[in-house]
Amino acid sequence: MLARGETGEADGNDAGFVAGLDGCPAGWIVALLPLAGDAPGRIGLWTDFAGFITAQPRLAAIAVDMPIGLPDWIAGPGRAAEQAVRGRLGARQSSVFSIPARAAVEAADYASACRAALATSTPPRKVSKQGFNLFPRIREVDAALRADPGLAARAVETHPEVVFRALAGAPLAHPKKTAAGLAERRALLAAAGLPPALLVGTPPAGAAENDRLDALACALTALRHARGEARPNPDPFPRDRHGLPIAIWV
């Protein structure tokens, strides 16, 4: 089984596998892990979320580093999911962006998004440019989950930095894009039992090394979710008006 990228085209033979997805400059970097056995994992690249889902219809679970569940109103610094995990990360708290209400995410441009965010938040707050740049990816995931209730039951939101913090048992010492930060996260993934072959070599063109490590961290959440071991934050969690959970799973 292959994810589209330098390693080839997906063949749909995905039963017994889980996937972790992280947004990257070229689209989505995908890490595939087997639920059990000695089958090799894979790293690949896809330009669109819906295309990946269509090509891999039988995945046991999917964990994506992108917000799922968009409330109509925001009270405080972001959704309940972000507020539930941010305090665990120490100096890495800024990696958990505050996502605004659905109306802002669905806005056509930055000015409109800021106006919508101000009108749907307490206290009123605009949208950061960094957060706004995520909106097309958020809309991709949102559209796919709203269109397919079966997919919504298998796909969860996760956050790599929260996964790494859980693996380490404490906030990480180094930012993820530094050499020390990459080594710190790579060691945590190796200690979690990921195949060494997935942690070496060059990531697919259009993705960086931190993207690959983040996708693998997401895949660990997918693996735990498929086994019934992952937990949502907050717990219990709210849902948006389309029934999508507003929770970060780890």
N, C-alpha and C positions, 0 to 999 in steps of 0.2 A: 504494500500500500504506500502510495507516494502523495505528498502534497505538491501542488503545482509550484514550480520554481526551477532552479537549476537541476534538481534531481528528477524532473519529469512530470508527467500528468497523473492525477489521481485516478485510480481504477475503480473506486467505489467499494473495494473489499475492506470495509471498515468495521465490520462486526467484531466486538471484543477489543476495540480501541477507544481511547478518549483523546480529546484535543484541548490544547491551551492556545489561545490567540491573543496577540498583542499588536496594537497598531504600530506601524513603522512608516518611514517616508514613502516606501513603494506600495503600501497597502496594509496587508496583514501578514505577520510572520506566524507560522503555525508549528506547534510541537505536538506530535502524535505519540502516545504511549500505549503499550498493551495493558489490558486489565490484568492479565496473568500470563505466565509462560515465558518463553525465551524469544518471542518475536522481537525484532529490532524496532526501536523507535525511529521517527523521522522528523526532520526539520525541513520546512518548505516555505514558499511565499505565494500568497494569493492577492490579487488586486482588489477583490470585492468579497464582502462577507456572504452575501446571498449565493454567489457562485461557489464558494467553498461548501456551504451547507447543501446545495443541490448535488454537488459531486460526492459528498460524504453523508448519505442519508441515514446510515445505521450506527453512527457513533453512540457509544453508551452514555457519554456525558461530554459537555463542552463548557469550558470556563474561559471567560473573556475579560480582558482588562479594559473594560469600557462600561460606563454606567448603563444599568438596566432598571427600568422603573422610573418614570418622570412624574413627580407630583405636580398638582396644579398650584400649590402654594409652598413657599419655603419659609420656615421659621428658624432663624439662627444661621450659622455659617455652613450652609449646604444642606443636602438631603440628610435624612436620619442615618443612612448608611455611612456617609462620610463622618458625621459627628460621632458615630459609634466606634470608629477605629482610629481616628486621627491622634487621639491622646496616647496611644500605645507606641508611637513611632519616635518619640524623642526629637532629635534634631532633624529627622526626616519627615516631619509632619507636613511640610509644604508640598510633598509629593502627592498628597490626596487633595485634588482640586475640589472647590465648592461648585457643584453643578446647580444651575438655576432651575426654575419651574419649566414645565413643558412648553409653555407659550414662548419663552425665550429661546429654547433649543430649536424650536420650529421656525423661528424668525428668519427672514430672508437675508438680512445683512446685520452688521455689527451694531449700527445705531438702533435699529428696530429691536434687536436682542436686548440691548441695554434698557430701552424703554419698557419692554415687556418684563424684564427682570425687576426693575424698580417697582412696577405695578403689582408684582406677585410675590413680594418678599417682606418679611419683618425681621430686623429693620430693613428698610429699602436699600438694595445694593445693586450696582451694575455688574456687568459680566467682564471678567478679565479676558484680554486678547488670547492668552494661552488656553483658557477654557473654551473660548469661542472657536478656536481652531479645531477642537475636538467634535464640534457639533455635527459635521457631516458623517463622521464615523458612528456617533451615537444614534443618529437617525437611521443609518444602515441596519444596525442591530435591532433597534426598536421596530422598524418595519418588518424585518424577518420574523421576529417573535410574535408580533401582533397578527401576522398572517398565518401562523402555524402553531396552534395550541400544543401539539405534540413536541415541537422543538422547544417551546417555552418551558415544558416540564423537564427537559434535559439540559438546558443551558442556564448557567448562573454567572453572575458578576463576581469577579475577584479582583484583588489588587496585589501585584507582586511584592511591593514593599511590606505589606501586612503578612504575606506568606513568608517572606524571608525573616521577618521579626519573629514569627511563630516558630520557624525552624531554629533560630538562634536562641530563643528564650529571652531575648533582650533586644532593645533597639540596636541597629547596626552602627558601626563606628564610622564608616566612610560613605561618601556619596557614590551612587551607582556608576557614574560615568568616569570615575577615576580608576587608575590601574589597581589601587588597593581595594576599591569598592567592588570592582569586577572579580578580583581574586577572592574576596570575602564571600560574595554571593555564589561563585562557582564552587567553592569548598562546601557551602551549605547544601547545594544541590547534589554534590557527590556523596556527602554524608547521608543524604536522604535516600540514596540507593539508585540514582539515575545512572544509566549506562555511561561510562567514560567517553565513548565515541560521540555522544551528543554534546559534550562539553568542550570539544577541541575542534580545530579547523576553522575555516572562514565561514561566517554566516552568509546566507544568500545575498546576492547583489540587491541593494536597496534597503538593507537592514543592517543595524550595527550589532556589536557583540552584546551590549546591554539589552537590546531587543530580544535576542535569542535567549538570554538568561531569564528575562521576564516571561517569555512564552513558556519556557520550561517550568517556571514557578506556577504559572496558570495551569499547566497540564497536571501538576501535582494536586491542585485543588480539584480538577476534573476527576482525577483518579479517586480521591477521597470522597467526592460527591457520589460517584458511581457505586462506591462501597457503603454509602450511608454514614460516612465518618465526618464529612465537612459540616461546619456549623455556620449559620447566618449571623451577621451583625447588622442591626440589633436583632435580638431574639426575645420575644416575637417581633416580626417585622411588618411594616405597613405595605400596602399595595397601591399602585396608581389606579386611575379610573378604567384602565384596560385590563386590570387584574395582574399586572406584572409586579413581582416582588421588588421592594426597594431595600436591598440587603447586599452586603459584601460578604461572600462566603470564603471561609478559610478552613 
